[in-house]
Amino acid sequence: MVPDVSTGSDTRGLIVYLFGPGRRDEHTDPHIVAAWDMAGAPDPGRAPEAGYTLLARRLDHHVDLRTRELGGKKPPQHVWHCPVRTAPGDRYLTDAEWAEVARRIVHAAGIAPEGDDKACRWIAVRHADDHIHIMATTVRADGRRPRAHRDGQRAQAECRKIEVEFGLSRLKSGDLTAPRTPTGAERAKAEREGQTVTARHWLREQAYAVGAAVRNEADYFTVLQSLGIKVKTRLGPETGDVIGYSLAAPGDTNATGEPVWYGGSKLAPDLSINRLRERLPDQEVADHPRYAADPADPWRHITIAIHTARTVLDSGDDAAAQGYLAAFGDALYNMVHATNGPHRDELVAAARAFNRARRSTIRADHQAATALRQAAKELAHAPDEPGGLAIALLFAALHLACAAAKWYEQRGHEQQATAAEQTFRHLQASYQQAAEPVLANLARRAPRATTARRFEQDVRAALPDHADRVLADPAWAALTTALAHAETVGHNPRHLLAKVGAQRELDSAERPAEVLTWRITAQPSRRAQSARRRSTVRGTSSMSAAPQPSATQVNMRVEERGRHR
């Protein structure tokens, strides 16, 4: 059951909407199910002759008295509005049950405490099977305003109790870290314009995607503008520094033709200018020559960083863990940028789902996760995905999402745990689509039987407790190919198996050979590493630092996702 509190100043206008046909003729049989005084509240749905004006006058009675006291100035935002909706699949509630819901919510929110004969006037209108609208005028009979501080939170808490008592779907408790949901008017506007998502939702996605890819604040605004998004910054009066910003979607205007602006923090709490600066340094990130000679390096670096993130989740440092999870949200967007193929759609869904899991009430230590965030930005500008390494990254990501769900659940963050679980499901589907042909190709390239027997001995020596399960895994042939390749680039197979087998326990792995295949695939070439070290010592390295991508180059990556909403 979902309450959604808002305020306004047009009593009659809201009444006209509640008892009217709706924006798409969706209102059926509008009528009052509860009120401050059922005898004193005329019901235009049951007695049309009562009229909207009479009901508005009755509701505004205390407001009008207070207005005269104030010399003709109405109290600001005196109309309180709270739609309350059951979840899809919930049972039908009778009018009497909805009336009880309404009374409990106005009591919990402080609008009309039970037994308070001087409380605000209110009504609850039903015009559909699955929801009611509660409206009130927020001036009491004694002229005071109600004590409605944190009214939305209190209404939410009461709804959690009602769900249990009425046998309804039990939703997760909120923690004030969720982004604002689109309003009914925003959804109706998107539908009229033939858009699949609202302007608010589209802008949020673009802001996250751009923030994940760019290296500094200036590029963030530049790339957004290059996507056709209007940017308006707010400057401090003394310093002239940017202290806030707003975005407007292309073509999204109000009735007077002016852009509809959404503040960064109104799109999502971690899109405010201050939260962005925690993740985007003011200066350019230093060049990193480490991967210029090998286009596969960005994929290896981020895979290793994601493995590190799993270790941090188990470290007991919650601030660092939250920082890594926020950076993982950026990594998912950049994995989308760097990915092609049919499994990309599930990856897009995973990135969007994890937006709800990337922040919680735990304050993130973003500095602790610098390695993962930097690796994610490298990936945003990397060459096309290099086959097996891309699958190794996807495999590491889905396991981190699973670990994140458990981490949040252990700390009582229900909404984040659910979002991380949804992310895991999407990543799992993406992995299954992408991995099958790659594993089949590796199996077809398996080395000769004599080499495979040698690798079997290495497995039994390095991983004696898991050897039988590894050798019985259908992915064993693929693992032998991965070991053969690792051997050609300078690794000792037995030592490498011991190393990757110790990264995480294998007891819970259903396909241990498959796990080992991707861990080995992500290992860098020892020969290439040695060559780079020798080249660096001699000072004759040809690996000049990879040039930092321009804002336009970043835009080319993001625009593919941002062209249509």
N, C-alpha and C positions, 0 to 999 in steps of 0.2 A: 504494500500500500504506500503510495507516494504522495505526500503533500508538497505544494509548491507555493510558497508565500511571496506575495508582491504587494506593492502599495500604489495608489493613484489618487486622483482628485475629482473624478467625475462619477458621482453616485448614479445618476440617471443613465449615463452612457453604459455603465456596466450592467445595469438592470435590463436595458434594451437588448444587450447582447445575450444575457442569460436566458431571457424569455423569448428571444427571436429565433429565426430559423437556423442561425449559425452561418458561418462563412461558406459552407458547402451544403447547406440544407441538411446538416447532420443532427440537428436537435430534434428530439421527438418527445412529445408530452412534457414540456417544461412545467415544473410545479415546485412549490415549497414543501420540503419534508421536515424542517425544523426552523425555529426562530426564537428570538428573545421572548416573544409573546405571540403564540399562534393565533390568538384572538385579535391581537392588535396589528398583525402584519397582513395587509391585503395581498391576496395571491392572484396576480394577473393570469396565471396559468389555469386556475380553476374558476375565477370570476373576472372575465375580460373587462367588465365594466369598471373594475377597480382602477385599472390603468397604471402605467409605469410611474407617472408623476406623483400619484398619491402614495405609492410605496416608497418612492425616493424621499418624499416629504416626511413620511413617518420615520424612515431610517435616519434622516438628517436632522431630526428634531433637536437632539442635544448639540449637534454641530451648529445649527442656526442660532440657538441660544448663546453659545459661546462666541459666535461670530458677532452678534450684537454687542456682547460685552467688549469685544476687541475693536469695536468701531467699524464694522463692515469688512474685516479681513478674516477670511476663512483659515483655519489651521492648515498647515501644509500637509500634503499627502495623507489626507484623513480617511481614505477608502482602503480598507484592508481586504485582500482577495487571496483565497487559498483553495485552488482546486485539489481534490483528493481522489486518486484513481487506484483501483485494484489492478493487480498484475494479470497479464493474459493467462487464461486457464483457471483463474479463481472462480469460485461459485458465485451465483447471483445473490445479491444482497437485497433484502426487502426495504421498503421506505422506512419502516421502523428501525431496522438495523443501521441504515444510513443516518437516521436522525440521532441515534446514540453516538455514532462516529463523530458527527458534527459537534454535538454537545461536549464530548470529551476533548476534541481538538481546541475549541475556543476556550475551554477551561485550562488546558495545558499551556496554551500559547499566551495566556494572560489577558485575552480579549474579554472573556465573560466568565470569571471564576464562579463555580457553582455556589449558589446561595448569596451571591452579591447582587442586591436589588438595585444598585447604582451602576451596574456594568454597562458596557457598550451595547448598542443595538446591533443585531446581526440576523441574517437569514442563511439557510442552506437550500440551494436550488438543485433539483435533479432534472436533467434533460437527456440522459443516456443510461444504459444499463450498468456501465462500469465506473461511473464517477459522479461526484457532486461538486458544486462550487459553493464555498462559504464566503460570504462578503459581510463586512461590518464597517461601521463608521466609528472611527477611533477617538471619540469624545464621550466620556462618561456622564451620567446624570449629575454628578457633582462638579462638572466642568473640567475635571482633570483628564489627562491622557492615560491610557492603560499602561501597566508595567509589562511591556511586550518585548523586553530585551531578550535576544536570542530566541525569538518566537519560532523561527524555522526549525532550529535544533530541537526545541521542546515539542513541536508538532511531530517531528520525525521520531523522537523517542516514544511518544504516545502511540504512534502508528505501529511501532515494533510490538508494543503490548497488545494492541488490537489484533494484529495478525495472529498472534498465538491464541487469543481467546476466541476469535471467529474462525479459526481453522483455515487461514489464508496463506498464500505463499509468503515465506519469511525472507525479507530482503536483508541485505547486509547493512550494518550500521555505518553511517557516514562519519568522516573525520575532518570535514571542511577542506580537504585537499583536492576534491574533484573539480573539474572545470565546470563552468556554468552550462546548463543544457539549453538548447535553442528554445525560444518561446513559441507559443502556438502561432503567433503572428509571423515569426520568422519561418516556421515550417510551411505555413500557408503561402507565404510569398514565394518560397522556393518551388512549391508545387505549381503555382500559377505560372512561373517562369520556365517550367520544364526542367528544373535542376534536381539532381538526385540527392544533394545535400544542401544544407543552409549555408549562407555566406559565412556565418560564425564558424561552423565546422570546417569549411574549406580553408578559411584563413588560418585556423589553428593548425591544420595539417601542413600547410605551406610554411608556417613559421617554424614548426618543429623540424621539417625537412631541411630548410635553409640553415637553421641554427646548428644542425648536426654536421653540415658539410663545410661551412665557412670557418675562417680562422680568427676573425676579429669582428668587433662591433660594426665598424664601417662597412665591411663587406656584407654583413647581415642586412643592413638597410639597402645597400646597392642592389643586391640580388633580388630582394623583395620587389623593389621598384622595377627591375628589369622583367619581372613576371607580370607587370601590369598592375601590381598592387600599389595603391596610394599609401604613402607614409607621411605621418604628421608627428613631428617630435615636439616635446615640451621642454623648454629651456629654463634653467634656474635663473632667478632675477638678478642675482649678484655675480655668479661665476659664468653664466652663459652655457654651462654644461647641460647635456641632455639628462633630464630627470624623469622622463617618461615618453611613451610613444603610443600612437594609435594607428590602426590599419583599416583600409577600406577595400573591399573586393572590386574587381573591374565591373563596371556597369551596375553596381548595387547602390541605388539612390533612394531617397525618401520622396514624399509626395511633392516636395518643392524642387526636386532635381538635384539636391545636394548629396554628397557621399554619406553613407552610413558608416560611422567610425566605431571601431571596437578597440578599447585599450588593451595593451598586451596582457596585463594581469586579469582582464575580463575574459580573455580567450582561455587562459590557463594560469594557475598561480606561478608556475615556473617559467612563464614567458614574460614576466615583468622585467623591466630594464635591470633591476638590481640582481634578480636571479640569473638573468642571461649573462651579466658580467662575471658572475662567479664561474661560469663555464667558458666564457670567451675572453681571453686576455686582451688588454688594451694594445699591446705591442704585437708585432708579427711573431709567430712561433718560429723558433730557430730552424734553419734548414737542416735536413737530415740526409746525409749522403749515403746512409747505410743500405738503402735499397735501390739506388739509382741503377746499378748494374744488373739487377735481377727483378724483373716485373712481378715475380711471384712473392717477393718479400712482404708487401703489404698484407697479403692474405695470411702468411705465416705469422706476422706480428700480431694481427688482431686475434687469430686463433689462440696463440699463446697467452695474450692478455685476457681472453675470456676464460681460459683455464685458471689463470691467476685469480680472477674474480670469484670463481667457485671456492678457492682456498680462503679468500677474504671473508666470504659468507660464514665460514666455519671458525673464524678467528676470534669472535667475541667483540670485535670493534664495530659496533652498529653504525657509527657515523661513516666510517670508511666503506662498509658494505653498502650503505644507502648511496654513497657517492658512486660506487661501481655500478649499481643498478641504474642510476640516472644516466651514466655513460653508456651502459648497455642499450638504453633506449635510443641514444644517438647511433650506436653501432647498427641497430636493426634498420634504421632509415638508410644508412649508407650501404648496407648489404642489399637493400632494394635497388639503389642506384647502380650497383655494380653487377646486378644479376639479370640474366636473360633466361628465356625458356618458360614453359608452362607452369613450373613451380613458383614463379614469381608472384602470382596472385595471392597465394597463401602467405608468402613472405610479407606482402603489403598488409594483409590482414593482421599478421603478427605484430608488425610495427605499430599499427594503430591500436591494437588491443593493449600493448604494453604501456601506452601513454598513461593509463590509469594506475599502472604499477610502478612507474618511475619515480614517484614521490610519495611520501607519507609524512606523518607527524615527526618522524626522526629527521633531524637536521643533517643534511648530507655534507660529508667532507669531500668536496670536489677535487681538492688538491691530491688526495690519496689516489684518485682514479685517473690521474693525468695520463698514465701509460695507455690505458684503454681508450680514453678519449682521443689522444693523439693517433693511436693506431686506427681508430674509426675514421678520422679525417684523412689519413693516408689512403684508406680504402676508397673513400669517396672520389679520389683522383687517380685510382689505380687503373691499369689496363684491364681488358676483358677477363672474366673469370677463368682461371687456369684449371679447369676440369676437376680432378680429385681434390685439390686444395679447397675449392669452393664447397665441396661436400663435407670436407673435414671441418670447415668453419661452421656450416649449417648444423652439423652433428654436435659441435661444442656448444652452439647457441641454444639448441633445444634442451640440452642438459642443464645449462645455466638457468633457463626459464623454469624448468622443473624444480631446481634447487631454490630459486627465488620464491616460488609458490609455497614451498615448505617453510622457508625462512620467515615469510610474512605471516603464515598461519601460526607459527610458534609464538609470534609476538602479538597476536590478536588483531592484525590488520586484515580484516575480512575482505574488503573490497579489493585491496591490492593483491591478496592471495588468489582471489577469483580471476582477476585480470591476468596475473602471471600464468595461471592454469590455462586460460583461454589462449594465451600466447604460445604456451607449450603445445597445445593441440594443433594450432596453425603451423608451427614450425615442424611438428611431427609429420603433418600431411605434406608439407613442402619437401621435407627430407625424403619421404617415401617415394615421391614422384621423381626426385632428382637422383637418388642414390642407386636405384635398381639398375639402370643401364650402365652406370659407372662401375659398379661391382661386377656386373656381368662381363664388361670389357676387361677388367683386371683379371678375372678368372680365366678368360680366354688366352691371356698372355702369361699364364702361370709358367714358371721355369720347369726344367726337366726333372724327372722323378728323383734323380740322384741329389739335385739341389734341394728339392722339397724334403727329402729325408734328412738332409743335413740341418735344414731349418727346424724340422721336428725335434731333432736332438737339442737344438738351441732353445726351443720352447720348453722342453722338459727340464733343462738345466736352469733356465732363467726364471721360469714360472711353474715350479713343480706342483703347487697346489691347484693350479688352473689348467694344466696342460691337457688333461683329457677333454675338458669342455671346449677348449680352444680348438683342438684337433677335430672334434666332432661337429663344430660349427660349419654350416654351409658356406660361410665366408672364408674358410681356411685357404682355399685356392687363391682368393683375392689377396689374403694376407701374405702368401708366399711371393706374389708379384711385388707387393709393397716392400718386403724385406730384400728382394733381389735388387730393386732400384736403390734402396738405401745403401746396400753394400757397394754398388757401383759409384756412389758419391762419397764414399769414405767411412761409412759407419760399420762398426762391428755388430752383426745381427744379434748376437747373444747379449752384448752389453746394452744395445738399444732396446731390446725386449725388456730387460730388467729395469731400464730407466722409465720407459713409458708405462710399464706395468705398475710402477710405484706411484704414478701421478695421482691416481684415484683407485680405490679398491675395485676389484673385478667381480666380487661375489654376487652382487646384485645385477650384473649385466646378463641379459638374456642371450646376447650374441657377442661373447667376449672377443672372438676373432675379428668381428666387424669393428668393435671398439678399438682394438689394437691397430687395425688397418688405418683408421683415420688419424690416430695419434702419431703413427709412424709417418704418414703422408705429410703431416704438418712440420716435421723436423727439417731444419735447414741442412744444406749440403756441407759436410765437413771440409771437403776439398775447396769449395768456394770460399768458406770462411777463412781457411788458411791462406788462400791466395790474396784475399783482401787485407789480412793482417800484414803479409809480406809487402804488399803494395803500399800500405800506409806507412810502414817503417821506412821504406826507401824514399817516400815522399814523391813518388812518380805515379800515384794512382790516377787513373783516367776517370774515376768516378767523381766527377764534380757534383756538387749538391743538386738534387732535383729541384728545378725551378718551382717556386710557389705558384699555384694556379691563380689566375686572375679571377675577379668576381664574375666575369663573363663566362669563363670556363666552368665555374661552379654552377652558374645559371643553366648551362647546357645539360648538366646532370639532373637538376631539379625540375626543369621545365617539363620533362616528359611526364612527371606526375601532376604538374600544376596547370596544364593547359586547359583542362575542363573541370568544371565542378558540377 
